[in-house]
């Protein structure tokens, strides 16, 4: 019975995992002192944390059972990370739900009136009732999604960037357009740097206000910048990651491969910038 339960629930019986003296196995003694059985067990869902399990024989208590002790080791940092990852962010605004408790109770009453759970088993009843309560709460006080707020400064920067891209696409630029394009490039870069510094300053202030230490700031600054676009051989810009990887691959293949003469099949000698003759070391 115990074995079937442990197998069904994915549990281990810690008493049976460690070899002990035969006197350290039994946990219950009959009143006449003749019969001794092992009927007390420690079950665990994680095999890796149990380091030892044994019976304590030297505890002076007036009982026919002996205490069972297990030694476990838990990595607190790892356990905390697992808990945080498994936690789902609540979609409910609790304060709003408290303010609208009358509406919430009315919504629950209407939903439970339509719920048919008389002939259902206990597990189905629990699932239906809990889902009904959660759905009613989300209907009344769901948390609003935060939308990105666009400031006037952001709009102005977008207009400058849009104008810069339009001028970049012009093939035959006039001298005036070239000067305007150069100034736009400098202005857009300056605005981007200012925006990046402002965002980092806000992030650092938020980290310090929340009580987190310098390690979090260092971690924030150590993020690698991802290349979002690449220029292909034909001059077009691609933002597709696979195409960008192909562009990089072709570039380095051309860079490190030997350039040969197509007609003769021999390597083209390297030209020197000075008058010193480069010796031919190839065969």
N, C-alpha and C positions, 0 to 999 in steps of 0.2 A: 504493500500500500504506500509506504513512504518512498520507495524507489520509483514507483509510477508517478507520484506527485512531483518529486524532484525532477524527473525526466520531462514531465509535461511543462513545468514552470521554468526549466533551464537553470536549476539550482544544483549546487554541489553539497555533499554531506561531509563537512570538514572533519568529523571524527574518524572517517575512514581513509583520509589522505596521508596520515602520518603513522609510521610504525612505532609502536610503544610496547612496553612490558604488558603482559596479559592482565596484570593487576590494575593497569591504568585504562582499561577499556570499559569495565562495567560501571553503570551509574545508579543502579537501584539494587537494594538488598532486601530480601524477604524478611518478615519478622523473626523467623526461626534461624536466620543467618546462613541458610543452606543455599538458597537460590539467589543467583546474581545475574542480572541482565543489563544490557545496554539499551536503554529506552529513551534517553535524553540526548538530543542532537543539536548541533549548530549548523544551520543552512546558510549558504551565501550564493549570491548571483555572480560574484566575481572570484574566480579561482586565484588570480594573481595577487590579491591583497592578503590572503591568509598565509601566514608564515608558520604557524604551529597551532595545534589543538590537543588538549590533554585534560585529564580529570584531576581535580584538586582533592587530595586525600587527607590533608591536615587541617581541615576547617571543622571546628567543634560546634556543630549545630545539631539539634535534636530532630533529625529527619532521616528517612530511609533512602533519600536521594543524595548523590554527591554532585558537587558543583562542576560544571564543564567550562573550561576557559579556552579562549582562542586568542592568539596573538596576530594582529593584523597591521599592515603598513599601508598608509594612504598618502599618496602624493597630493598634498593640499592644493598646490598651484594647478596641477593638471586637473584635479577634480573640480576646482572652481571654474576653469576654462570650459570644461564640458558642460557644467551647469549653465554658464552664460550663453554658450552656443545653442543649447537645447531650449532655452527660454524664448518664447515667442513674444514679441513686443505687443503689448495690449493695444487693441484698436478702440478701446473705450476711453471716453473722457469722464473720469470718475466724478469730478466736481459738477459737470453738467448733468450727470445721471442723478446726483443727489438733489440738485435743484428741480429736476423734472421727475421726482419720484412718484407723484400722482399719475402722471402720464405713463410711467413705466409699469405701475401696478395695473392700470387699465389695459395696457397692451398685453400684459401677462394673463390677465383674466380672459381676454378675448381669445388668446392663443390656446390656453388650457381648455377652454370650452370646446374647441375643435379637435382636441387631442384624444385619440382612442387608445388607451393603454390597459384596459381591463383584462384582456386575455393574453397580454404579453408577459414574457418571463422577466425576472428581476433585472437582468443586464440590459434588455431592450428598454425597459421602463426608465432605468437610470440614463441611458443614452438619449432617449427622446426628451426627457425632462430637462437635462443639462443643456442640450442643443436649443431647446425652446427658450430657456432663460437667456442664453448667450445671444441668440438671434434677436430677441426682444430688446435687450440692452443695446445692441449695435444699431437697431432701428431707431431708438430714441436718442442715444448719446454716442454716436460713432465719432472717433477722432478725425478732425479735418486734416487733410493732407497739406503739408507746407508747400507753398508755391514759391518759386524763385522770384524775388522782388527785383524788378529792373529799375534802376535809378536813372535820373537825367544824364548823369555822367556816363553810364553804360550805353545809353542811346547815342550820345555824342561820339563815343569811341567806335560804336558800330558803324555810324555814318562815315567817319573818317576811314575806317578799314574798307568799307564798301567802295568808297571813292578811290582808294589806293589800288584795289583790285581792278577797278575799271580802267585806270590809267596804265596799269601793268599790261593789260591785254592789247593796248594800242601798239601796233607794230612800228609805224613811222611817227615817232613823237617829235613834236616841234621843240625848239629850245625852251620855250616857256613851259611846256608840258613836262620836259625833263626836270626842270628846276622844281616845279610843283610836285612831281612824283618823288623826287629826292627828299623834299621837305616833309611830305606826307609819311614816307617811310620812317624818318627820324622821329616824327611826332607820334606815330602809332607805337613804335618801340618804346618810347619814353612813357606813354600812357600805360602800356602793358606792364612795364617795370613798376610804375607807381601802384597799379592795381594789385600786382603780386605782393609787393611789400605791405600794402594795406591789409590784404587778406591774411598774410602771415602774422601781422601784428594782432589782428583780431583773434586768430587761432591761439596764439600764445597767451593773450589775456584770458581767453576762455579756459585754457588748460590750467592757468594759475588760479583762477577763481574757483574752479572745481576741486582744487586741492591736490592735483597731480603734480609730480615732480619733474625735474629737468630731463629725465629719461624719455618722457613722452614728447618733449619738445625736440630732443635729438632724433627720435624716431620719425617725427613729422618732417624734419629737414633732410632725412636720409632717403626719401623717396626718389626713385629714378624717374627721369622725364622720358615719356614714351614718344617716339617719332610717329606723328600722325599722318604725314604725307611725304611722298617722294616724287622726284622729277624723273620721268622716263627718258629714253634716248631720243624719242621724237619730240621732246619738249613739253609734253602734256603732264599734268599733275594727277597722281593717283593717291587715293586715300584707302584703298583696299589693302589689308595686311598681307595677303598672299602675293599680290603683285609687288608690294614694297619689298618683300623678302626676295622675290625673283630679281628685282632691280639691283639689290645689294649683292646677290650671288653673282650675277653677270658682271658687275663692276669689279669685284675682287678676282673673278676668274680672268678677266681681261688684264687686270693689273699684274697678276703674278704668273700668267702664262707667257711662254716664249713667243715672240713675234717672228714669223718666218716669211720668207719670200714665197709667194704662191707659185711662181713659175719655176724657180730652181729648187725650192724646198729647203734652202739653206737659211741659217739664221742671219738676220740683218745686223751688221756690226753696230755697236754703240758709238755715237758721235761724241767726241770730246769738245769741250768749250775752249780748251787751250791748245797750244801747238804741240804738246807732248803726244807722241803716237801711242795709242793703246795697243799693247801686244795681243796677238790672236792666241787665246788659250783654249779655244774649242777645237775639237778633232774634226 
